[in-house]
């Protein structure tokens, strides 16, 4: 098993680029070949291959016993994944949209997340809960949320948010091999779907062999001296775009992709703000009581003396609206990020 | 017995719904070709069309008044039309306009029209409990209003539906549950996800009447729904009806339906509830000219709604912050941050999809 190659040399030398969905599926297929105990269940994951191409081709290779379409009964099948995991298998269960969590949250946070602890460690729940997150395509309040903060807030779940194909594969290998429940949140806009064009960033070189990316290691996507931008998911790419614009104006932004929320790589954030003194956190989840507040709190706890200014951009505590003009207003864009960095830099 | 006038009304609603959806397809594809991009064009986002479901909405809603509540799922247009939802404002909502039913906040899956007590929502079986609640309110207030929850056959395995059946039954609430069985839960055929092929059988487990209508025959739906609605209005409790309908289009626009056998698609298109009802009308002596007249009237109404909608203004970005609460707190959670900032310099803060 290879370990992560931080400089991406290995990735670029593979001479092939994959979309995030292909990379994610490649890791799942690898694990399913290696381990009979791994299986995938969810709605429309067999013949359809996942509404967001999270399981394309798996049915053909592994058959219906291991790639299971399930009834629209999230409480039952997510809870069943918990039971199968406690029995020692390694299920992957897909919640089609993270917004549907409400239907089955009892199984997710009262069983999946807590059984290890409540059993005093006598049970473990080695399952992966995959789920599609994010907006930007005008699907309104029940199909556009990320809910990063909601899942990260409740103890007992590891929470993973890949932003590139390379990370998607390595984090999926890690997620399946992990002995704890992992919530693997893939952003629809990054999957490389023909019908929902991705920005150019998430399609990256991906090694053919398996490799893991350890949880709790943020990725400094772009080193910079002036302002730290901490973000995740889709907004990694928006922040990178903003950083390019800012570079033209002589502002040097450092962009950090958290990659995992639980565990959270506080050290990388602190190292950066100790250098820049200025922190912007960008999130596609609701602003209050969420990721932005948490990052800023950790920065304040760990590097208060070094901080001269902080700012955050997130969904401003409104449900995601449908109309394009309204959704654009509430979802932080590249220009918003650039403007916020400029403000911090002044 | 259903009157010819009622049959004609149903026919008009059904052809309105069908034409409406066919026209929405045209409008939806604007800006999305040649490469399909779900977020492009004047109608962005998912669009779930109900062509082939019309008999169910029309046959049931014929028995409903404005004060009766209807909840519909993510495939709502035919039901909304039959319930009497304002077509112009509904269309403006689908186009994401300021004067839409929901001021551009809801879109096609989340249409709300309090004037006729209609609401729809995007998550499976989600409308069932609120329909039970509307029925509960009617019973507590001693009105004879009823509630109807529409759902797809994919929803009959969902807790929200099953729990609603029980709650409605134990309190004898005036609810009718209408399952539209189009054979497909996105890509999953019914027999892959449940051993019960007749969804009306779910009723037996909760000790309430269950009726299955094996063909999307508007007259048969009308008759079964008439009994169920009367039973509810008379205080005799809930009924479950399942209607066989057909999905003439994909789950959503852009669904290539690679999972679906060609023969099944052909069969869905051949079994046309609208043509069947036209035959019934002809057998009752309604002439082709009269049918043409109904169709023309329906088409004009649809065109008028679409033209009106397209002329409507888009919402101002700062409207995004309105309507979170009916009584907004004096200091909203983010007033100190982005909300205040954004409303102050809205022109600069638009997103960049």
Interface residues (C-beta under 8 A of the other chain):
Chain A: X43 X44 X46 X47 X48 X51 X69 X70 X71 X72 X73 X75 X76 X99 X100 X102 X103 X136 X137 X138 X139 X140 X141 X142 X143 X194 X195 X196 X197 X238 X287 X288 X312 X313 X314 X316 X317 X318 X319 X321 X322 X323 X324 X325 X326 X327 X328 X329 X330 X331 X332 X333 X334 X335 X336 X339
Chain B: X35 X36 X37 X38 X39 X44 X45 X46 X93 X96 X97 X100 X102 X104 X105 X106 X107 X109 X110 X121 X122 X123 X124 X125 X154 X155 X157 X158 X159 X160 X185 X186 X187 X188 X192 X193 X194 X254 X258 X259 X314 X315 X316 X317 X318 X319 X320 X321 X324 X332 X333 X334 X337 X338 X339 X342 X346 X348 X349 X350 X351 X352 X353
